[in-house]
Amino acid sequence: RPSIVWLRDDLRLADNPALRAAVDEGNPIVVLFVLDDSPLVARPRGGASRWWLHHSLTALAERIEERGARLILRRGDAAEEVQRLADEVDAGGVFWNRRYAEGERSQDGAVKKALRAAGRVAESFQGTLMYEPWTIARDDGQPYGVYSAFWRACAKAGTPREPVAEPQSLDGLEKRLHSDELASWELLPTKPDWATGLAEEWTPGERGAHERLRDFVGDRISRYSGQRDRPGAEASSRLSPHLRFGELSPFQVRTAVLDSREGAAENRSKFQAELGWREFNYSLLFHNPNLDSQNMRRNFDGFPWHPASSEVLERWQQGRTGIPLVDAGMRQLWTSGWMHNRVRMVVASFLIKNLLIDWREGEQWFWDTLVDADPANNAANWQWVAGSGVDSAPFFRVFNPVLQSQKFDPQGDYIRAWVPELADVPAKEIHEPRASGGLDLSEVGDYPEPMVDLKATRAEALDAFAEIKSH
Ligand code: FAD
């Protein structure tokens, strides 16, 4: 009897323990992906994620065919679709790698129960996280609320396994099975096609992921520890969307990084610590199902946010705030579907602490526009910047976007790349072009004045914070 491999956040053939286990059974293989848009299972994907998913599935289908099997695409309630396919082929077993959001876990639990009740094998595997959230706990059994303690406990818990071998051939099932036309899912933008910049920057799929990984461990890693905070330096890996869609596993990335001969040990351990944040955020999601909608610190429920007027929000979204580093970041996001980590922190802080807009508005925009939009990392990082999360930057620590710009983009290279109006402005003035006095304002063209006074809004935010703190 055939084995079904149900792929979800693990769109890869290499280091895929569920696929490996199915192949090792020695039976014919059917690979399934179900598009389940029910918000009860998972938050509906944003536009950039839908674009990525389309291309990643295209790449995956090709690889599966090259190896001798087929990717079956179905749309609907995934629990029903898995069981329907299992009945159609009279599957001996269904295999998958685990997911961690509450709705996903409860769907997986229900599927497992139904399959087993029908006399089929149903097995789940660890493919997406190096440390399962329920295995890392404090002595009193409670989850860690502090990253450093969590990551130390992970190190104590043991060394992550080595990647499992990729099956070189797949024994596909002969039977003709219905598979949806991917185009009929309408994952790609129609008009206007806002995704041309995404296509220039990214190659979704396993091959694109491995190219990025090779580029990182062969070159960028040597600059990682020293320059990862510089948005113009091209020192970080850009693996985040590939990890998000599981085109690479963290096990593969970790092993490749440890094997890399480029640069100092410092780079390798710093990078692993960042992978640790991903593990920590998933642990937060596992224990806090409403991470994207509920302040972890409940006193923030009473924060006097300004109403998010569409005019103010649009200036932020479109990169017309008049603060060059913020505008560069927001335009990089809109054009390429990605933003440098340091700049993500700066634009988020500006929205929350200078515009006094609820972090959930920003989180939603990122969710829609980031190719790496991730239910754990996006929400947890927004709460981190807001100060409403556990182990967060305290609210009173407000990034000054002009000082951040001077420190991390001193020559203004990153700003010039994304804000062409400022292309000819000298480094000294570029961070605050309209405030310098020395600059001929015609050089700045129609680049706007700062939309708010940074000092005054910071003071207002701190007053508001003092108010909720006393409650
Ligand atoms: P590298 O520096 O090369 O790091 C390697 C990997 O480690 C990343 O690919 C990522 O998987 C993980 N990682 C690095 N930094 C973090 C972090 N702070 N938190 C969690 N994981 C991390 N990351 C996402 O993957 N998805 C998101 O939706 C997301 N939203 C964010 C929102 C805000 C407001 C902020 C401040 C950060 C957000 N991040 C998110 C974290 C971080 O910005 C990105 O993971 C990073 O910029 C990706 O680039 P990279 O792959 O070159 O990172």
Residues whose N, C-alpha, C, O or C-beta is under 5 A from the ligand:
A	BS01	FAD	S236 S237 R238 L239 S240 L243 E274 L275 W277 R278 M339 H340 N341 R344 M345 A348 D372 A373 D374 N377 N378 N381 W382
